[in-house]
Amino acid sequence: MVAALPFLLPPVIAHRGASANAPENTAAALRLARAHGARWVEFDVTLSRDGVPVLFHDDDLDRTSTGKGPVNGMDWADLQKLDAGSWFGPAFAGEPVLGFAEALKLCLELGLHPNIEIKPAAGEDVETAEVAMAAAAAIWPKDRVPPLVSSFSARSLEIARDRLPDWPRGYLIYERQDDWAETADRLQASTIHACNRFETTETIAAYRASGRPVLIYTVNNAALAHELWRAGVSSVFTDHAGRLIGSLG
């Protein structure tokens, strides 16, 4: 049996913040997402070398910061010295790497509901989930509706299930495997998060038949978003939150 969600899913979730208009997974991206009308935001959580949870999508620092090499090859104190904004544009020069604790506090300040994606480096599925769940439980008020926790890592979601069983979990799928339903049941997943590149109206219907809302990533075209909503998709993750929210009329 699939547990009922403790919240209503929004049609639009800002993917890594307003990542088309600000550097992804930064405070600037979260603030801009809210300014564009988003109520929900998704971001990626991984660990520094000394085990501090931080917002970062890639395994390596190179693409979205002035750092080089793996994120988990640098301590938090040194990650804080990096520029995570100038790669995107001069207006964001000096934007720091955002800590997970700071991101959650900013969501509370802005009235944003987070989808926490656990994004472990290779071999760190358990540790990343343990640290992220402990940090989230310490910060997120117990009288607030809990965040949605998602991951491609089944092991990380097992940890999330065991540590915070009342927090809903989203099973992230890239290319669907034959045992997806069994995996979703084992993880007690409340939602299915699937890649737009590989899904059809038939596969979306199959996900929905399991009793789980379907969330699709990453959708930056309003016409496609409306097509997916008509097919029964509950939410789309988008880099262009303002554009898609504006298309709702």
Sequence and secondary structure as in RCSB ss.txt:
>XXXX:A:sequence
MVAALPFLLPPVIAHRGASANAPENTAAALRLARAHGARWVEFDVTLSRDGVPVLFHDDDLDRTSTGKGPVNGMD
WADLQKLDAGSWFGPAFAGEPVLGFAEALKLCLELGLHPNIEIKPAAGEDVETAEVAMAAAAAIWPKDRVPPLVS
SFSARSLEIARDRLPDWPRGYLIYERQDDWAETADRLQASTIHACNRFETTETIAAYRASGRPVLIYTVNNAALA
HELWRAGVSSVFTDHAGRLIGSLG
>XXXX:A:secstr
     SS   SEEEETTTTTTS TTSHHHHHHHHHTT SEEEEEEEE TTS EEE SSSBSTTTSS  SBGGGS 
HHHHTTS SSTTT GGGTT    BHHHHHHHHHHHT EEEEEE   TT HHHHHHHHHHHHHHHS TTS   EEE
ES HHHHHHHHHH TTS EEEEESS  TTHHHHHHHTT SEEEEEGGG  HHHHHHHHHTT  EEEE    HHHH
HHHHHTT  EEEES HHHHHHTT 
